[in-house]
Amino acid sequence: MQSQVEGATGIRREMMNLLRQQVKILDSSRELSDIQLRECYDRQSRVQALREKLQAIAEEDSRVAAFLQDSPAKEFSVDRAA
């Protein structure tokens, strides 16, 4: 689970970096060149992919936490029955 936390932190950092770049370029000029516009779309796509990856990590963490929360109770009830 520690590696997922580190992975999630790295993803957040990359997302923030991309978003900062996005704001910087959008604030820098009134009109964007075709190249700048394409780079913006690429960054936007990358942020979306990272968001989905982060969501998957959060869902996995939630499933693991639910499993761990339920596990001791199940083991205890099995031990009592034996």
Secondary structure by P-SEA (a helix, b strand, c coil): caaaaaaaaaaaaaaaaaaaaaaaaaaccccccaaaaaaaaaaaaaaaaaaaaaaaaaaaaaaaaaaaaaaaaaaaaaaaac
